[in-house]
Amino acid sequence: MEETSREAVAMAVQRVAGMLQRSDQLDKVEQYRRREARKKASVEARLKAAIQSQLDGVRTGLLQLHSALCDVKDIQNSLGDVSKDWRQSINTIENLKDVKDAVVQHSQLASAVENLKNIFSVPEIVQETQDLIEQSELLQAHRRLMDLERSRDDLMYEQYRMDSRNTHDMDLIRRYFGQVQSLSDELAKQLWMVLQRAMGTVRRDPTMLVSVVRIIERENIIDNRMLDRQKQTTFIPPGRPKRWKERMFQELKETVSRRIEGTQSETRDSDKMWLVRQLELTRKYVLDDLMVVSNLMVQCFPPHYNTFSTFFNNYHDAVAANVCELAAGDLEANEIVSLLTWVLNTYTSVDMMGHPELKAECDVTQLGPLLSQDVVDELLSKYIQTFTSNITGWLRKALETDKKDWLKESEPEADQDGYYQTTLPAIVFQMFEQNLQVAAQVNDSFKEKVLEQCLKQMSSFLHRYKEEAINYKEEHLKDRQLPQCYVQYMIAIINNCQTFKESINSLKRKYSQSIEPSLYDDAIERTLNDVAREGCQFLLDEVFLDLEHHLNELLTRKWLTGSHAVDTICVTVEDYFNDFSKIKKPYNQEMTNEAHRRVVVEYMKAVMQKRITFKNPEERKEGADRMIKESEQFKFLFRKLSSSVEADRLCDAIAAIAEVFKLSDTTMLSLEVSTLVSKYPDIREDHIVALLVVRGDASRDTKQKVIETFNQTRPSGSMVTQPIFKDITVPTMTMTSMTSMTVPKLLK
């Protein structure tokens, strides 16, 4: 305490020292003293109030403890009085046992008296009940059955209360009422029979169905009452609980299942369209039955039964079980599609579960799938496998049939525009179209898969088509007289390529929603172009086989003296191109351009092969003039056959070479060659050498100078856009042989 006082004094001194640090603060000492006095008084007042509050609380607690002590003493005295009274009443309770037994006996006798009439008339009531059941008076029969069961159950209950171990009396009662259980079973059979025919009964006599529902509802109430009494007394009458309500719902569910099973009356052996017919029957039965449930049957059941929802789910479960069974069978490809189309589209459509009149009752979107996704995927995979196998066989057979047509002696048919064609594209795409139409009925995803498979098979088929076209050409070369319409059918093969392209694009536009190219587009496009171009090449080979003899006459002595080789070439080409006009665009234009190019190239080859060497200026001039004239003939021919501006440039190459031959001043050869090189940058040194050899008058120095000029003025190869001389080979000739050929002429 002293230490606390010292600490308080020290703190006060410190505080006063803090307040009086400056001399001007001494004037406020009195003010500080009064403020501290007020604070001290305030603190003392709060302390007094706190202490007073604590004292009041202690006083109240003591009073409550005293009151509790008094209450405990009173309770103790009361418990003593109760214990004393209880000991005195034991003898009284034992004396009342006889009264209790008398009460139980009185209750049993009262129950017996109450049911005495029923007890004595049990055989009569049983017979009446049996008659009523046979007459389908089910409500009255059930009322009498309830009377019998109530009498039996009350007697058995009283006996159980009096002596639960007395099985003899219990068995006696049970035997006496033995026919009651048989009546109950017989009535139940009638109820189930009515429920099994519920769809017909509700149309014909709905009151019968209402009676059945009322009976079952009564029995459900009795079951619940008996179960509640069992919890209290452990007694339950025989045959209880009957659970007829649960049995009713089970019977209705089995009835629905039998209705669905009744549609499966046909098999594949009896009708190829058995599945379609079966699914249509199922659709009709389900829709008709649900309409009956919605319009009639709902009124026959209590609202809390949710009758429509129950039937709706029962039909869904029955249809799902039936569909799963069908899916597990050995279905063919068309049957798989029919089943999936029905399951994925028809089932939830307005033609069945989504019917407008049913929407108000139940939401079809809440139904689970009829088939699991795994089963659907398995069926789709099976269809794709079967489809792939079938389409491969169909395509092979179609190609074999088309190949037989290629050997016919009559020309192929022409389309409305006069272009030759065969039936192959139409047959192929009719197959694809049919399968895609079927696939589109399932869903878009499956349609895309089938389209992709069609394109895949098309890609493989076109490779075989290409091989067969090559074989067709090779067989023809063995005997060019056979087949008689080789040219016409090769044209049809080329035209088919364009038809295939158009048909593929049409299928993709119609059945694909994707704008991205498929994996097989490039391969198909490339193969079709290869087939068409090779076909065009085969036809040109045919042309040039006929022209071979005349081409060999070019730039020979016979040609110089007046051959009609070019006239014949032009007539032959024009004659062939009368048939080639029946080739579709763009292949006809490409073929014309290629024919033009090959004619010019063959003419150039004749020059480069040095079949002739001009002996004098007169021959050079005559030969050059002839070349220019023939160049004009080719121009005229290919202008007639084609509108391509390339025609003049190709033929001008012949005229440009003729100018090299026509030049009389050999000193100007370098300039003329430079001009030639500027026009045709792909010309090579060996070509220039060959031209100088054909001229026949160029000295060694002239040749050397021309070659040097050529090497200086020759442009890079990258500048050549449309080469002409690229594929023209020149027979090998050494400088020595060149000299040996020219020197004697110079000496002369």
TAPEWO-V401645 format. One record per residue. RES is the residue in one letter. PHI is phi in whole degrees, 0 to 359 (NA if undefined). NEAR is the number of other ideal C-beta (glycine too) atoms within 10 Angstrom. D_FIRST is the distance of its C-alpha to the first C-alpha in Angstrom with 1 decimal. Layout:
[[RES	PHI	NEAR	D_FIRST] [RES	PHI	NEAR	D_FIRST]]
//
This chain:
[[M	NA	5	0.0] [E	297	6	3.7] [E	296	7	5.3] [T	297	8	5.1] [S	298	9	6.2] [R	297	10	8.6] [E	298	10	9.9] [A	294	10	10.5] [V	296	10	12.4] [A	298	10	14.2] [M	294	10	15.4] [A	294	11	16.5] [V	299	10	18.4] [Q	298	9	20.0] [R	291	12	21.0] [V	295	12	22.5] [A	297	9	24.2] [G	292	9	25.7] [M	279	13	27.1] [L	244	13	28.6] [Q	277	7	30.4] [R	246	7	33.8] [S	293	7	35.3] [D	288	6	36.6] [Q	280	13	33.2] [L	295	9	32.4] [D	292	8	34.7] [K	258	12	32.4] [V	299	12	29.3] [E	297	9	29.9] [Q	297	10	30.5] [Y	297	14	27.3] [R	297	10	25.3] [R	295	10	27.1] [R	298	12	26.5] [E	292	14	22.7] [A	297	10	22.8] [R	296	10	24.8] [K	298	10	22.4] [K	298	10	19.5] [A	296	10	21.7] [S	297	10	22.8] [V	295	10	19.4] [E	296	10	18.6] [A	296	10	22.1] [R	295	10	21.7] [L	297	10	18.5] [K	298	10	20.4] [A	296	10	23.4] [A	296	10	21.6] [I	295	10	20.1] [Q	298	10	23.6] [S	297	10	25.3] [Q	296	10	23.3] [L	295	10	24.1] [D	297	10	27.7] [G	297	10	28.0] [V	296	10	26.7] [R	297	9	29.2] [T	297	10	32.0] [G	299	10	31.4] [L	296	10	31.6] [L	296	10	34.8] [Q	294	9	36.3] [L	298	9	35.5] [H	295	9	37.2] [S	295	10	40.2] [A	297	10	40.5] [L	298	10	40.6] [C	297	9	43.4] [D	297	9	45.3] [V	300	10	45.1] [K	296	10	46.5] [D	297	10	49.4] [I	296	10	50.2] [Q	298	9	50.3] [N	295	10	52.7] [S	294	10	54.8] [L	298	10	55.1] [G	296	10	56.2] [D	295	9	59.0] [V	296	10	60.0] [S	298	10	60.3] [K	294	10	62.4] [D	295	9	64.7] [W	296	10	65.1] [R	297	9	66.3] [Q	286	9	68.8] [S	270	10	70.2] [I	299	9	71.1] [N	296	8	74.4] [T	295	8	75.1] [I	297	10	74.7] [E	297	9	77.1] [N	289	9	79.6] [L	273	11	79.5] [K	301	9	80.7] [D	296	9	84.3] [V	296	8	83.5] [K	299	10	81.9] [D	299	11	85.0] [A	293	11	87.2] [V	296	11	85.2] [V	298	13	85.7] [Q	296	12	89.3] [H	296	10	89.7] [S	296	13	88.2] [Q	295	17	90.6] [L	295	12	93.5] [A	296	11	92.5] [S	296	17	92.4] [A	295	14	95.7] [V	296	10	97.3] [E	298	14	95.9] [N	262	20	97.4] [L	300	12	100.4] [K	298	11	102.7] [N	292	19	101.6] [I	297	17	101.8] [F	286	9	105.4] [S	255	14	106.4] [V	303	19	104.8] [P	301	10	108.2] [E	293	11	109.4] [I	294	19	106.3] [V	300	19	106.3] [Q	294	12	109.9] [E	297	14	109.2] [T	296	25	106.3] [Q	299	17	108.4] [D	295	12	111.1] [L	296	20	108.6] [I	297	20	107.3] [E	294	11	110.8] [Q	271	10	111.5] [S	63	13	108.4] [E	273	15	106.9] [L	289	20	103.6] [L	296	15	101.4] [Q	294	15	103.3] [A	298	24	103.5] [H	291	25	99.7] [R	297	14	99.2] [R	293	20	101.2] [L	297	23	99.5] [M	295	15	96.1] [D	298	18	97.5] [L	298	22	98.6] [E	294	22	95.4] [R	294	15	93.3] [S	298	25	95.4] [R	299	24	95.1] [D	292	23	91.4] [D	293	17	90.6] [L	298	24	92.6] [M	293	19	91.0] [Y	292	18	87.5] [E	295	19	88.1] [Q	296	20	89.5] [Y	295	18	86.5] [R	294	14	84.2] [M	289	14	86.1] [D	203	12	86.6] [S	291	12	85.6] [R	268	7	87.2] [N	278	12	90.6] [T	288	11	92.3] [H	296	9	95.7] [D	294	14	95.3] [M	297	17	93.6] [D	294	10	96.6] [L	298	13	99.0] [I	296	18	97.5] [R	297	17	97.4] [R	292	8	101.1] [Y	298	15	102.1] [F	262	22	100.6] [G	301	13	101.6] [Q	285	17	103.6] [V	297	23	100.7] [Q	296	14	99.2] [S	296	11	102.7] [L	297	23	102.9] [S	298	20	99.4] [D	294	11	100.6] [E	294	17	103.8] [L	296	21	102.1] [A	299	16	99.7] [K	300	11	102.7] [Q	295	18	104.1] [L	297	22	100.8] [W	294	19	100.6] [M	296	13	104.2] [V	296	22	103.6] [L	294	21	100.5] [Q	295	15	102.6] [R	253	14	105.1] [A	302	25	102.4] [M	297	19	103.8] [G	281	11	107.2] [T	297	20	106.1] [V	292	22	103.9] [R	282	11	106.9] [R	274	10	109.3] [D	213	13	107.3] [P	297	15	103.7] [T	297	11	103.3] [M	297	19	103.8] [L	294	21	100.9] [V	297	15	98.8] [S	299	21	99.7] [V	299	24	98.6] [V	296	20	95.2] [R	295	15	94.7] [I	298	24	95.5] [I	295	21	93.1] [E	294	15	90.4] [R	300	15	91.0] [E	298	26	90.8] [N	294	17	87.6] [I	295	10	86.0] [I	296	18	87.3] [D	304	17	85.9] [N	295	12	82.4] [R	295	12	82.6] [M	293	18	83.7] [L	293	12	81.0] [D	295	10	78.3] [R	293	16	79.8] [Q	297	14	79.9] [K	296	8	76.1] [Q	270	7	75.8] [T	243	12	78.6] [T	66	9	79.6] [F	264	15	83.2] [I	224	17	85.3] [P	295	19	89.0] [P	296	15	91.5] [G	84	14	92.2] [R	254	17	88.8] [P	283	18	87.4] [K	284	18	90.6] [R	55	12	88.8] [W	291	22	91.8] [K	295	18	89.8] [E	298	13	88.9] [R	295	16	92.5] [M	299	23	93.7] [F	296	14	91.8] [Q	294	13	93.0] [E	296	18	96.6] [L	297	20	96.3] [K	294	17	95.0] [E	293	15	97.9] [T	298	19	100.3] [V	298	25	99.2] [S	299	17	99.6] [R	293	11	103.1] [R	297	17	104.0] [I	290	22	103.1] [E	296	14	104.8] [G	293	11	107.9] [T	279	19	108.4] [Q	267	15	109.0] [S	260	11	112.7] [E	244	14	114.2] [T	230	10	114.2] [R	298	14	115.2] [D	295	7	118.5] [S	272	8	119.5] [D	203	12	118.3] [K	296	11	117.0] [M	263	13	114.9] [W	301	16	113.4] [L	290	23	109.8] [V	298	16	110.2] [R	295	13	111.9] [Q	295	21	109.2] [L	294	23	106.4] [E	293	15	108.1] [L	298	16	108.6] [T	300	25	104.9] [R	302	19	104.0] [K	295	13	106.4] [Y	298	18	105.3] [V	297	23	101.6] [L	296	17	101.9] [D	298	11	104.3] [D	295	20	102.0] [L	293	22	98.9] [M	297	13	100.8] [V	296	17	101.7] [V	300	26	98.2] [S	293	19	96.9] [N	269	11	99.6] [L	238	16	100.4] [M	289	22	98.2] [V	304	18	94.8] [Q	288	12	96.0] [C	270	21	96.7] [F	242	21	93.1] [P	299	10	89.9] [P	302	8	87.8] [H	288	6	84.9] [Y	285	16	87.3] [N	50	14	87.3] [T	302	20	91.0] [F	296	18	92.0] [S	300	14	89.1] [T	297	16	89.8] [F	294	26	93.5] [F	303	23	92.7] [N	290	17	90.5] [N	297	21	93.0] [Y	294	24	95.8] [H	299	20	93.7] [D	295	16	92.9] [A	293	21	96.5] [V	295	26	97.8] [A	298	19	95.3] [A	297	14	96.4] [N	294	19	100.0] [V	294	22	99.5] [C	298	13	97.6] [E	295	11	100.6] [L	295	20	103.0] [A	295	20	100.9] [A	282	10	101.0] [G	281	10	104.8] [D	271	7	107.3] [L	273	20	107.5] [E	277	15	109.9] [A	301	17	108.8] [N	293	18	110.0] [E	289	21	108.4] [I	299	24	105.1] [V	294	24	105.2] [S	300	22	106.3] [L	294	25	103.4] [L	294	25	100.8] [T	299	20	102.2] [W	294	25	102.0] [V	292	23	98.5] [L	273	18	96.9] [N	238	14	98.8] [T	298	19	100.9] [Y	302	24	98.4] [T	265	16	95.8] [S	281	14	98.4] [V	291	13	99.6] [D	277	14	102.4] [M	217	21	100.2] [M	291	23	96.5] [G	265	17	95.8] [H	302	17	98.5] [P	306	7	97.6] [E	286	12	97.9] [L	261	20	95.4] [K	299	12	92.7] [A	292	9	91.4] [E	270	16	90.8] [C	206	20	89.3] [D	268	12	88.2] [V	293	17	90.3] [T	291	7	87.8] [Q	276	10	85.5] [L	288	17	88.1] [G	284	9	87.6] [P	291	14	90.4] [L	291	22	93.4] [L	236	19	93.5] [S	293	13	90.6] [Q	298	8	90.6] [D	296	8	91.5] [V	292	17	94.6] [V	300	20	95.5] [D	297	11	95.1] [E	295	15	97.2] [L	295	21	100.0] [L	297	20	100.0] [S	297	12	100.2] [K	296	16	103.0] [Y	297	27	104.8] [I	300	18	104.4] [Q	298	12	105.9] [T	295	15	108.8] [F	300	22	109.3] [T	299	15	109.4] [S	297	11	111.9] [N	294	14	114.1] [I	293	21	114.0] [T	297	13	114.9] [G	295	10	117.9] [W	298	18	118.9] [L	295	22	118.7] [R	297	12	120.8] [K	294	11	123.4] [A	297	19	123.5] [L	292	17	124.1] [E	297	10	126.9] [T	295	13	128.5] [D	294	21	128.3] [K	298	17	129.8] [K	296	9	132.8] [D	295	16	133.3] [W	299	21	133.4] [L	266	14	136.7] [K	293	13	138.5] [E	272	8	141.7] [S	258	9	140.7] [E	293	16	138.3] [P	290	21	134.7] [E	290	12	133.8] [A	245	15	132.7] [D	280	12	129.9] [Q	295	5	130.5] [D	264	8	130.4] [G	88	8	133.0] [Y	274	21	130.7] [Y	297	24	131.5] [Q	200	22	128.9] [T	244	20	128.5] [T	278	16	126.7] [L	303	22	124.0] [P	302	21	121.3] [A	297	15	121.8] [I	295	16	121.7] [V	299	25	118.5] [F	279	20	116.6] [Q	292	14	117.8] [M	298	17	116.1] [F	298	23	112.9] [E	300	17	113.0] [Q	298	11	113.4] [N	291	23	110.5] [L	289	20	108.2] [Q	298	14	109.1] [V	294	21	108.1] [A	296	27	104.9] [A	296	18	104.0] [Q	289	16	103.9] [V	280	25	101.0] [N	193	16	98.5] [D	294	12	98.3] [S	297	9	96.6] [F	294	22	99.4] [K	300	20	102.0] [E	297	18	100.6] [K	295	18	100.7] [V	295	25	104.4] [L	298	22	105.3] [E	298	16	103.7] [Q	293	21	105.7] [C	299	27	108.9] [L	295	20	108.4] [K	297	17	107.7] [Q	294	20	110.9] [M	296	24	112.8] [S	299	19	111.7] [S	293	14	113.1] [F	298	22	116.2] [L	293	22	117.1] [H	296	13	117.1] [R	294	12	119.8] [Y	300	24	121.6] [K	296	19	121.7] [E	298	11	123.1] [E	292	17	125.7] [A	296	24	126.8] [I	295	14	127.3] [N	298	11	129.3] [Y	300	19	131.4] [K	292	19	132.3] [E	294	10	133.1] [E	295	14	135.3] [H	295	20	137.1] [L	295	12	137.8] [K	292	7	139.6] [D	210	8	142.2] [R	289	10	141.8] [Q	277	7	144.1] [L	234	12	141.6] [P	290	16	139.8] [Q	294	13	141.9] [C	253	19	139.1] [Y	303	21	136.7] [V	298	20	136.1] [Q	296	19	135.4] [Y	285	25	133.0] [M	293	24	131.2] [I	298	29	130.8] [A	298	27	129.4] [I	298	28	126.9] [I	296	29	125.8] [N	297	25	125.5] [N	301	28	123.5] [C	298	24	120.8] [Q	292	19	120.3] [T	296	21	120.4] [F	301	24	117.7] [K	301	17	115.5] [E	296	13	116.0] [S	292	19	115.4] [I	298	22	112.2] [N	298	11	110.8] [S	295	12	111.8] [L	298	18	110.0] [K	294	18	106.8] [R	296	8	106.9] [K	279	12	107.5] [Y	243	19	105.2] [S	239	17	102.4] [Q	263	8	99.5] [S	274	10	98.4] [I	266	6	99.4] [E	279	7	98.7] [P	293	10	101.8] [S	279	19	102.0] [L	292	11	102.2] [Y	251	20	105.9] [D	299	15	107.0] [D	296	11	107.7] [A	296	17	109.6] [I	295	19	111.7] [E	300	16	112.5] [R	294	12	113.4] [T	294	21	115.6] [L	298	22	117.4] [N	295	14	118.1] [D	297	15	119.4] [V	299	23	121.7] [A	295	26	123.0] [R	292	16	123.5] [E	294	18	125.1] [G	298	27	127.3] [C	299	22	128.4] [Q	296	14	129.0] [F	299	21	131.1] [L	294	25	133.2] [L	294	19	133.7] [D	300	14	134.7] [E	297	18	137.3] [V	299	21	138.6] [F	283	19	138.7] [L	293	11	140.4] [D	288	15	143.2] [L	269	19	143.1] [E	306	10	143.1] [H	299	10	146.8] [H	288	21	146.9] [L	295	19	143.9] [N	291	16	145.7] [E	280	18	148.6] [L	296	24	146.5] [L	56	24	147.1] [T	241	15	150.1] [R	297	11	153.8] [K	296	14	154.5] [W	298	22	151.8] [L	292	15	153.2] [T	274	8	156.8] [G	122	7	155.8] [S	278	16	153.5] [H	257	11	152.1] [A	300	20	149.0] [V	293	23	146.6] [D	301	12	148.5] [T	294	16	148.1] [I	300	25	144.4] [C	296	19	143.7] [V	296	13	145.7] [T	295	15	144.0] [V	298	24	140.5] [E	296	14	141.2] [D	296	12	142.7] [Y	298	19	139.6] [F	286	21	137.3] [N	296	9	139.0] [D	285	15	137.4] [F	293	23	134.2] [S	296	13	133.8] [K	269	22	132.6] [I	269	26	129.5] [K	288	21	126.4] [K	289	9	124.4] [P	271	10	122.8] [Y	292	20	124.7] [N	295	21	128.1] [Q	293	14	127.2] [E	299	16	125.6] [M	292	25	128.7] [T	298	22	131.1] [N	298	17	129.2] [E	292	15	129.3] [A	298	23	133.0] [H	302	23	133.6] [R	297	18	131.6] [R	294	19	133.4] [V	298	25	136.8] [V	295	22	136.0] [V	297	17	134.4] [E	297	18	137.5] [Y	296	25	139.7] [M	296	23	137.7] [K	300	17	137.9] [A	300	20	141.7] [V	292	24	141.6] [M	289	23	139.3] [Q	282	18	141.3] [K	56	18	144.2] [R	289	18	146.8] [I	222	19	149.1] [T	234	14	149.6] [F	292	18	151.4] [K	270	12	154.5] [N	206	11	155.1] [P	301	14	153.8] [E	298	9	155.8] [E	296	16	154.1] [R	298	21	150.7] [K	294	16	151.4] [E	297	16	152.8] [G	295	21	149.9] [A	297	20	147.3] [D	299	13	149.0] [R	296	19	149.0] [M	296	24	145.3] [I	295	20	144.5] [K	297	13	146.7] [E	292	22	145.0] [S	300	23	141.6] [E	294	13	142.6] [Q	299	15	143.8] [F	296	22	140.4] [K	301	18	138.7] [F	300	13	140.8] [L	298	22	140.2] [F	280	27	136.4] [R	293	15	136.1] [K	292	12	137.9] [L	276	22	135.6] [S	213	18	132.3] [S	263	10	130.7] [S	289	16	128.7] [V	286	8	129.0] [E	291	13	128.8] [A	302	23	132.4] [D	295	14	133.8] [R	297	14	131.6] [L	296	23	132.6] [C	290	25	136.3] [D	295	17	136.1] [A	296	20	135.2] [I	295	22	138.8] [A	295	18	140.2] [A	296	18	138.1] [I	293	24	139.5] [A	300	22	143.0] [E	296	14	142.5] [V	296	21	141.9] [F	288	23	145.2] [K	285	19	147.0] [L	299	19	146.2] [S	269	9	149.3] [D	268	8	147.9] [T	292	18	146.0] [T	290	9	144.3] [M	268	10	142.4] [L	299	22	141.1] [S	300	18	137.8] [L	293	14	137.1] [E	295	20	138.1] [V	293	22	135.9] [S	300	16	133.0] [T	298	14	133.6] [L	298	20	133.7] [V	294	21	130.4] [S	295	11	128.7] [K	280	13	129.6] [Y	230	19	128.9] [P	295	18	126.2] [D	274	19	126.2] [I	294	25	129.7] [R	251	17	129.9] [E	297	13	132.0] [D	294	16	134.1] [H	294	22	134.9] [I	298	23	136.2] [V	300	21	138.2] [A	297	21	139.8] [L	298	23	140.8] [L	294	22	142.4] [V	294	20	144.3] [V	296	22	145.5] [R	302	23	146.7] [G	80	19	148.9] [D	231	18	149.5] [A	275	22	146.3] [S	285	15	146.7] [R	297	13	144.3] [D	294	9	143.0] [T	298	17	142.7] [K	300	21	140.7] [Q	297	12	138.5] [K	293	17	137.9] [V	297	24	137.2] [I	296	16	134.7] [E	298	11	133.0] [T	298	18	132.8] [F	299	20	131.4] [N	295	11	128.6] [Q	283	10	127.7] [T	263	16	127.6] [R	294	18	126.2] [P	282	11	122.9] [S	289	7	119.9] [G	296	10	119.9] [S	292	7	116.9] [M	279	9	119.0] [V	279	15	121.3] [T	263	7	120.3] [Q	229	11	123.4] [P	293	13	125.3] [I	247	21	129.0] [F	272	19	130.1] [K	305	12	127.1] [D	266	12	128.8] [I	265	23	132.3] [T	266	12	133.2] [V	240	20	136.0] [P	305	10	138.2] [T	297	7	137.4] [M	215	14	139.8] [T	283	8	139.5] [M	296	11	140.5] [T	296	8	143.5] [S	293	11	144.9] [M	299	17	144.3] [T	294	14	146.3] [S	293	10	149.0] [M	278	14	149.4] [T	263	21	149.5] [V	300	12	151.4] [P	302	9	154.8] [K	293	14	154.5] [L	293	11	153.9] [L	294	6	156.9] [K	295	6	159.1]]
//
